[in-house]
């Protein structure tokens, strides 16, 4: 079985360096343009998205209007009160300082979810995949899956995140970057 993990294209939040997980953004014009330059040549596979607008648009731009499934468990982490805000906006607030201090995988942002909670949700859905699948999803989701599959690499969530529109092909305990 081969699993293709593709990160959605660039959004305004990516361009402005904003925390964006649960906000349902579309791709930015630059993100759409970048995706149009990418070429993927996957064999026959099942297609799946998180259902967020940015993943649906990415699927369409990369593969056309293909039949696909939607599983909201593959959505990005919910940053709660920090959604659509930048580090610069938040850096002096006590709630933000409490969240980024210590174990920021376990810490829960106000009205959001922790990295651990997101990872549990994602890995539960991931274990149900039984056939060649192209999953168009989010950077944190891809990182959670890759970190669980390749713990010996000792990479954290941020080190596993591919660039928008890029990702990994995973087969038989090995991976390569795509495109």
C-alpha positions in Angstrom: 0.0 0.0 0.0 1.2 3.5 -0.8 0.0 6.6 1.1 0.5 10.0 -0.5 0.4 12.8 2.1 0.0 16.2 0.4 -0.2 19.5 2.2 -2.8 22.0 0.9 -1.6 25.0 -1.0 -0.7 28.3 0.5 -3.4 30.5 2.2 -3.5 34.1 3.4 -2.7 32.7 6.9 0.4 31.0 5.7 1.5 34.3 3.9 0.8 36.4 7.0 2.3 33.8 9.5 -1.0 33.4 11.4 -2.0 30.4 13.5 -4.7 28.7 11.4 -6.2 25.3 12.0 -9.9 25.3 12.4 -10.5 28.5 10.3 -11.9 27.4 6.9 -9.8 29.5 4.5 -9.5 29.3 0.8 -6.2 29.2 -1.1 -4.5 32.6 -1.7 -4.0 33.7 -5.4 -0.3 32.9 -4.9 -1.1 29.5 -3.5 -3.3 28.7 -6.5 -0.6 29.8 -8.9 2.1 27.7 -7.1 -0.1 24.6 -7.3 -0.6 25.0 -11.0 3.2 24.6 -11.5 3.2 21.2 -9.7 2.9 17.9 -11.5 1.9 14.7 -9.8 1.7 11.3 -11.5 0.1 8.9 -9.1 -1.2 5.5 -10.0 -4.8 4.7 -9.4 -5.6 5.6 -5.8 -8.4 6.6 -3.5 -8.5 10.4 -2.9 -9.4 11.8 0.6 -9.4 15.4 2.1 -10.1 16.9 5.5 -13.1 18.7 3.9 -11.6 22.2 4.5 -11.9 24.6 1.6 -8.1 24.7 1.2 -7.8 20.9 0.9 -10.7 20.7 -1.5 -9.3 23.4 -3.8 -5.8 21.8 -3.7 -7.3 18.4 -4.7 -9.1 20.1 -7.6 -6.1 22.1 -8.8 -3.7 19.1 -8.6 -6.0 16.2 -9.8 -9.1 17.7 -11.2 -12.6 16.9 -10.2 -12.0 13.4 -9.0 -14.4 11.5 -6.8 -13.1 11.6 -3.2 -13.9 11.0 0.4 -13.9 13.5 3.2 -12.8 12.7 6.8 -12.8 15.7 9.1 -10.5 13.8 11.6 -7.7 14.8 9.2 -8.3 18.6 9.9 -5.5 20.7 11.4 -5.1 21.3 15.1 -7.6 23.9 16.5 -5.6 26.9 17.9 -8.7 28.1 19.7 -8.5 31.8 20.8 -5.2 32.1 18.9 -6.7 31.3 15.5 -5.9 33.9 12.8 -3.5 35.7 15.1 0.3 36.1 14.8 3.1 35.6 17.3 3.6 39.4 17.2 0.0 40.0 18.2 0.0 37.4 21.0 3.6 37.3 22.4 2.8 39.5 25.4 -0.5 37.9 26.5 -0.3 35.7 29.5 -2.5 33.0 28.0 -0.3 32.7 25.0 2.9 32.6 27.1 1.3 29.9 29.2 0.6 27.9 26.0 4.0 28.1 24.4 5.9 27.6 27.7 6.8 24.1 28.7 5.4 21.2 26.7 3.7 22.9 23.8 2.5 19.5 22.5 0.5 18.9 25.7 -0.5 22.5 26.4 -4.0 23.4 25.2 -4.7 26.8 23.9 -7.8 28.5 25.3 -10.8 27.0 23.5 -8.6 24.8 21.3 -6.9 21.5 21.3 -3.4 20.3 22.1 -1.0 18.8 19.6 -1.4 15.5 21.5 -5.2 15.6 21.1 -4.8 16.4 17.4 -2.4 13.5 16.9 -4.6 11.0 18.6 -7.6 12.0 16.4 -5.4 11.9 13.2 -3.8 8.5 14.0 -7.2 7.0 14.8 -8.3 7.9 11.3 -5.0 7.0 9.7 -5.2 3.4 11.1 -8.4 2.9 9.0 -6.7 3.5 5.7 -6.4 0.1 3.9 -5.7 1.0 0.3 -3.5 3.3 -1.9 -4.6 6.7 -0.9 -3.8 10.3 -1.8 -4.6 12.4 1.3 -4.8 16.1 0.8 -4.5 17.5 4.3 -2.6 20.0 6.6 1.0 20.4 7.7 0.4 19.4 11.3 -1.6 16.3 10.3 1.2 15.1 7.9 3.8 15.7 10.6 1.8 13.7 13.1 1.5 10.8 10.7 5.2 10.9 9.7 6.4 11.2 13.3 4.4 8.1 14.2 5.7 6.1 11.2 9.3 7.1 11.5 10.1 7.8 15.2 13.8 6.8 14.7 14.3 10.0 12.8 13.6 12.0 15.9 12.0 14.9 14.0 9.4 17.0 15.6 6.1 18.3 14.1 7.7 21.3 12.6 10.6 19.4 11.0 8.2 17.0 9.2 5.9 19.7 7.8 6.3 19.9 4.0 5.9 23.1 2.0 2.4 23.9 0.8 1.5 21.6 -2.2 4.3 19.1 -1.3 4.4 16.1 0.8 5.5 12.4 1.1 4.9 9.1 -0.5 5.1 6.3 2.1 5.4 2.7 1.0 6.6 -0.4 3.0 8.3 1.5 5.8 10.1 4.0 3.5 9.2 7.4 2.3 10.2 9.9 -0.4 9.3 13.5 -0.9 6.8 14.5 -3.6 6.5 16.0 -6.1 
